[in-house]
């Protein structure tokens, strides 16, 4: 099923939920949110929508979890959505904390999740205190610690929307990441006063295609 169909289904689910909030409709809306976000990420288009989709899913997930049904579905959907919002550490932390609550309801635990939560809390605290040098890397590839700041999270979706409009005719494929990063650095600097170093700059010995 294509992205357009998931969007159509989500609109139908939203309309239905405005009059009746059943577990089935909540699940349908959550599934659509996840699929749209995953496809945005895969196609490298409209990724600026993913945070809003994550917040929408979060609203549905809380309602479904409150009813005590389909908790495994809720946990998996939240976990899937987390993978689509890497530019939003605070939103990611909210979702991870909620996911842990759901796992506790299921009488499950995850040391890996606990460790991730602790790392995110530490990095956000460091960024909020202006101690970017204390921000720890979360992946093998290094990323600019500025990505943990509140200012970054406030503007990144707007910035990505501008970047996508400027690169709308640029072929997605080999080399696209470099064009994207170059434009991203320009937009963030000139329009949002954020100096950002791309993964290529942060990892000079790594070849990106």
Secondary structure as UniProt FT lines:
FT   HELIX           3..17
FT   TURN            18..19
FT   HELIX           23..43
FT   HELIX           47..49
FT   HELIX           50..67
FT   HELIX           71..82
FT   TURN            83..84
FT   TURN            86..87
FT   HELIX           89..105
FT   TURN            106..107
FT   HELIX           111..128
FT   TURN            129..130
FT   HELIX           132..134
FT   HELIX           145..148
FT   HELIX           150..166
FT   TURN            167..169
FT   TURN            174..175
FT   HELIX           176..192
FT   HELIX           199..202
FT   TURN            203..205
//
